[in-house]
Amino acid sequence: MKPKTKMIHGGTVTGDELTGAVSVPIYQVSTYKQDAVGKHKGYEYSRTGNPTRHALETLIADLENGKAGFAFGSGMAAITSVMMLLNAGDHVVMTDDVYGGTYRLTTKVLNRFNLAHTYVDTSDAAQVEAAIKPNTKALYIETPTNPLLKITDLKKMSEIAKKNNLLLIVDNTFATPYWQQPIDFGADIVLHSATKYIGGHSDVVSGLVVVNSDQLAEDLHFIQNSVGGVLGPQDSWLLIRGIKTLGLRMEAIEKNTHAIVEFLENHPQVSTIYYPGLKSHKGHEVAKTQAGGFGGMISFDVGSGEKADEVICKAKYFTLAESLGAVESLISVPAKMTHASIPAERRAELGITDGLIRISVGIEDSEDLIEDLKQAME
Ligand SMILES: *Cc1c(COP(=O)(O)O)cnc(C)c1O
């Protein structure tokens, strides 16, 4: 099956056998009648399993070429549950500019449970190898990253992980399973904030995980059921609906993004553009080998915080908001918004300046988006 067909016909459940309904029903239910003690039709209690959630879970496993999928109440619930595969005393090597919430989880919560983390620039394999300790159990990668869209070589990371017996975990939120399937490059676990491109309509908060082995599937189901951060049936249905157009949306976003980057490249007020589709981007060659598209995120520097504020206030079609990956274009200033919780010195180290603007390109007409940016930057 080709990708766009898979988005419609993938997973093990399509529609409803009982009625012929073409869309998967929303099983708004917590418990299930048993014919005799322990004799049931596969579902006992909806924390353990729910048919609508199950339909979504098999679909995402299919899209990521994995063994099993799991749906959670948010991306952070998904990441927390994956981290709970580890034990106190273990150590994880992580991408240095991971999502701010992931940074907060590891440095303010998981550290209290004696789970240690080292942050390195994972686009440099030597730094990754140097950070591995005797108690390192996992390598946690985000690629592309936010907001500088740094690229990490998945194949190289997989080689390092195999050599050192580490779990390779990849946050694939920015690339989506339409453009990038990390399991094909050797990842053990792939996860998403499905709040972003997978949901795609700014209407649901959710997280998805896919694992590549039966053992990990069993272990993560045990954690999902024990910890309980599951996704509800309504939200599961919204994600199934979102996935049906994921391929179309990503293609439209890709086209719009190319057009906007071309406009920004020729704009005198833009000093630096971060976009992996540019030949000048450090990760361009690697991105080309592991992803079918470069995604819809662009960051660019307009020189100062004041100028950035001005552009953001004047933009009409770019909604000032956190988050990304929806049908509507969004705009933000990472230093003051998504990355405000990161100390100023660390932001400077990472290159997140006050004049840096991040846009998440939507599926509007690119002519309107470019016209809007043009007037906002005047
Ligand atoms: C948003 C985001 C998360 C967190 O997901 P939530 O659904 O907001 O909990 C994790 N990783 C990345 C890359 C994100 O963009």
The ligand as an SDF file (V2000), in Angstrom:
LIG
                    3D

 15 15  0  0  0  0  0  0  0  0999 V2000
    4.2090   19.9040   21.2560 C   0  0  0  0  0  0  0  0  0  0  0  0
    5.3400   18.9740   21.2900 C   0  0  0  0  0  0  0  0  0  0  0  0
    5.4710   18.0050   22.3020 C   0  0  0  0  0  0  0  0  0  0  0  0
    4.4860   17.9340   23.4570 C   0  0  0  0  0  0  0  0  0  0  0  0
    3.2210   17.5190   23.0270 O   0  0  0  0  0  0  0  0  0  0  0  0
    1.8400   17.9640   23.7350 P   0  0  0  0  0  0  0  0  0  0  0  0
    0.8230   17.3130   22.8630 O   0  0  0  0  0  0  0  0  0  0  0  0
    1.7930   19.4590   23.7210 O   0  0  0  0  0  0  0  0  0  0  0  0
    1.8580   17.4260   25.1240 O   0  0  0  0  0  0  0  0  0  0  0  0
    6.5280   17.1350   22.2290 C   0  0  0  0  0  0  0  0  0  0  0  0
    7.4430   17.1850   21.2350 N   0  0  0  0  0  0  0  0  0  0  0  0
    7.3520   18.1000   20.2580 C   0  0  0  0  0  0  0  0  0  0  0  0
    8.3920   18.1160   19.1850 C   0  0  0  0  0  0  0  0  0  0  0  0
    6.3140   19.0220   20.2440 C   0  0  0  0  0  0  0  0  0  0  0  0
    6.2540   19.9380   19.2720 O   0  0  0  0  0  0  0  0  0  0  0  0
  1  2  1  0
  2  3  1  0
  2 14  2  0
  3  4  1  0
  3 10  2  0
  4  5  1  0
  5  6  1  0
  6  7  2  0
  6  8  1  0
  6  9  1  0
 10 11  1  0
 11 12  2  0
 12 13  1  0
 12 14  1  0
 14 15  1  0
M  END
$$$$
